[in-house]
């Protein structure tokens, strides 16, 4: 697992912000900058997690705000995130962040 983290962080367009409490990781957000030849760069929020006992205390919101700031500083004009339709806590958080759009999408998963 440490080698996966190292490989992830070694890629310049992969980003991660951690929330620490007493030196222990209690939250994290991982994101990827998608660079396009024909449109502005965008920030894809790949994963957000907060220790269950500390959820609903603003940690996820602050993590998202921090990764948005990094994305802006790196030239991204948009950020996007997706979650399962039944993940009410995540949807509530993402809605509170004030998205421009909240559209249903089709999701396709392929095994490689």
N, C-alpha and C positions, 0 to 999 in steps of 0.2 A: 503494500500500500504506500509506503513512503516514496517509492520510485514513481508511482502514478502522480502523486502530488507534485513531486519535483518536475516531472515532465509537463504537467499542466502549467505550473508557474513559470517554467522555462520559456513558454511561448509568449512572445511580447504582447499579443492581443488577448491573452487570457488574464482575467482579473479576479481577485478574491479579497474580500474585506472580512475581518473577524471581529466579533464582539468578545471581549474577555472580562471575566469576573474572578478576581483573586488569582490571576495568572492562568485560569482555565478557560478554554474556548466554550462559550455558551451560545454562540450564534455565528452564522457565516452566510455570505452571499457570494456566489460565483457567477461571472458574466464573461461574455465573449464579444469582442468588437468584430462586427461583420463589415468588411470593406468591399465595396462594390465599384465596378468600373463605370457604371452608368447612373448612379444615384448616391445620395449622401450616406456616409457611414452610419451604422446603427448599433446600439448596444442591446444584445440579447441577454436577458437575465436567465441564466441556466438553472440556478438552484438557490433557494433561500431556506434556511432552517434555523430554528431557535429551540433551545432546550425546553421541553414541554413545561417544566415547572416555572419557567420564566416567560412564557408566552403572554401576550396581551399586556405588556409593560412598555411598549414602544421600541423594543430592541429591533424588531423586524423593520419598522418604519425608518429608524435611524440607519440601519444597514442599507436599505434601499436608497435613502437620500445620499448616503456616502458614495454608493456605486454610481448613482446618477451624476454626481459632481465629478467623479473621475471620468465617466464617459464624456461629459461636456468638455472637460479639459483636454481630452484626447481627440476632440473634433466630431463626436457623434451628435447628430441632430435629433435622433429619436432613440427611445428605448422601448423594448417590448418584453412581455412575459406571458406565459400561458400556464394554466393550471387545470386540474380536473374540475369538471362542472360541479361535482359534489363536495369539493374542498371549500366549505363555507368560510373557515378562518382566513385562508389565503385570499379568497375572493373579496372578503370584507376589507382586508388590508389593502389590496391593490385598488379597490374602489376609493378608499379614503385618501390614497395618494393622488387622486384627481386625474385619471386617464383621459385622453382626448377621445378615445374610442373604446368601446367594450362590445365587440362583435362575436357572435358564434363562429367558430371555425371548424373545419374538418381536419382531423389528425390521422395521419397514416404512419404506422410503425413497420419498419422492415428489419428483419434479421439479416445480418451480413455474415 
